[in-house]
Amino acid sequence: MYNYFSNDIVFAEKSLLNETTSNTGYIQGNIPILVSVPHCIDHMRDNNVKKAEINTLAIGIMLNKATGCHVLYNNDHSSDPNFDKGGAYKEFLLSTIKNHNIKFVADLHGAALSRDFDFELGTCDGRNLGGCMLAAELFNCISSCDFTKIDIDRQFKACNPNTISSFTFENTGIPAIQIEINMQNRDKEQPDKFDRTISVLVRFFSYLSCINFKFEDYYAVRVETSSSIQPHNRIDLPAEFREILSLNEIASITGLHGSAEVIIKSFTAHECVKVGKRVFDQVFTECPVALIHRSSYLNAKIYRPRVEAIDNKYIYISEDLYKSIGNTEYVEVLNTFCGIRAYYKAKVYTHNINSRRNGIWLSYLQRRLLNLELPIILTESMSKQLECILSDDDMKFFKNHYYDNGAGMMQLGKLNEIEHNRMKDIFKLVVNGVSLRKSENSTSSPKGQSGILKKYIGNTSIMLRVVRCTENDEILNGIKLTSTNLHRLGLSSGDKVYLCHRGCSTFVRVYAIEPESYSSIVRINNLDSEDDIEMVVCMPIQYRFMLGIKDLNECILIERDLMYLVRKNLTEQILALIGLFIAIVSIPGMKLLTGMISFLLLSPLVLYSILSKEREKI
């Protein structure tokens, strides 16, 4: 299964120690990981001889050859670098970290056969890892693929300030971990177990390189295949993740051999991630461990602009917030309460800002799109957020006016004017802010949406939230909008539109949503009311895949397809140009050259006039 073990390397351990003339040996690598092997020889501790932890240096040598990690090992029988204060070994350790920009230190040790674990990790309750336990959790996940017993901070915590891992973090701030390996897993007489040990460590180092040592941005979790009826590209996350991140915060899910396009569907009671078989075979077959990347957001307080009729294509933010994001052209705005997010071109708001440093100014349509009004339906996750934010009295008022609608959600009952105003005031405490982050993907128009056509035909765009068409998400050859939104775009049912989402785009046909299907769309998409249908676009799964939409709460930009409108009016344009040509050549005394020049000059005016009916629609 693995091909790391080699008797030659195991026996090369002794020859390497014999050839090393200094008290500290070093093998240079090419990745920013340093493996420390302080007990590869007999050494003194408190005037007592401690036996060498056999084959620990052999493991270091194999890791160097397999991954390119740096290796530091002790060759001084009179000292114990993991117990003594200071010393040449620790000085060499610090200089190596500085000279090679080391990002992570793994201190390898050998445990006796009598110990009741395969591996134990010493982190000093996370202190030596800078408080982020990702490295320990990741190693635990990887090891459990091949071994059964992994302890963390049970018998060897590495809290003594003289231990390598504690010393490393205290003096450099670099995360370090002590790894104790049971004798049975480093015994050359059991090459299969030896090889599995090397494999675990190789995978561990590979994953650390994948995340670029940004431990605070990732979570590690085991992966299993889902049932055969689950879509191949869908994944479900463990319920415990609901408390630490929302679906919209997940930037990517990566395995040992890269990442795959997936739809993050829901949180489940399983202890691991459930993945469709196709994705599992593509990414997780060798090592079923996933890294979940969480993107960081900035908090912004919502304000209403002085003039509501601002351009809805842009998001207006304070100058300080704009600079902290990174002076980006595009930003992602997230309503953390219900998970709806949209992408806008960013502009600095300078009108009557009144020292509002972390402000974001949203128009009425933008507030409606992001669902920043009082919700008629409360989902389970929304209820939990309310419980964390509201006072007991306000939460009691909320619960008294919501009832179980029989679909696992709470629905708002009828309110009088006083109750409605109080409910809105309470809800403002929850949604008075949004989250913001930089978006690298532009939403530029394709060549078919050229500036000349926009002058001739006129263009308009709207941003809407993506929802399902039907319960089974039937494949439709196009998208569906309300008749009101079709009118806003100046289109009829069957015309074509241009869809754009985070740099992905496509042209599709658009159809009207039948009024009789409104109630069904509200039910299957958990919308608050039929009024919300004006803020959504019904999109089949094939187009969501095409645009990279992983969550139904994402918003997309919709424009009219200008080239389609040109083709649609092509007959009238050709007839008008023929009539113009006949009229010019019929003028008495008209010379050919003069006639051609006149035709070329007048043609744009004729076409502009013919297409005026398309301009008048918007």
Buried (B, 14 or more C-beta within 10 A) or exposed (E): EBEBBBEEBBEBBEEBBEEBEEBBBBBEBEBBBBBBBBBBBEBBEEEEEBEBBBBBBBBBBBBBBBBBBBBBBBBBEEBBBBBBEEBBBBEBBBEBBEEBEBBBBBBBBBBEEEBEBBBBBBBBBBBBBBEBBBBBBBBBBBBBBBBEEBBBBBEBBBBBEBBBBBBBBEEBEBBBBBBBBBBBBBBBEBBEBBBBBBBBBBBBBBBBBBBEBEBEBBBBBBBEBBEEEBBBBBBBBBEEBBEEBBBBBBBBBBBBBEBBEBBBBEBBEBEBBBBBEEBBEBBBEEBBBBBBBBBEBBEBBBBEBEEEEBEBBBBBBBEBBBEBBEEBEBBBBBBBBBBBBBBBBBBBBEEEBEEBEBBBBBBBBBBBBBBBBBBBBBBEBBBEBBEEEBEEEBBEBBBEBBEEBEEEBBBBEEBEEEBBEBBEEBBEEBBEBBBBBBBEBEBEBEEBBEEEBBEBBBBBBBBBBBBBBEEEBEEBEBBBBBEEBBBBBBBBBEBBBBBBBBBBBEBBBBBBBEEEBBEEBBEBBBBBEEEBBBBBBBBBBEBBBBBEBBBBBBBBBBBBBBBBBBEBBEEEBEEBBEEBBEEBEEEEEEEEEEBBEBBEEBBEEBBEEBBEEBBEBB
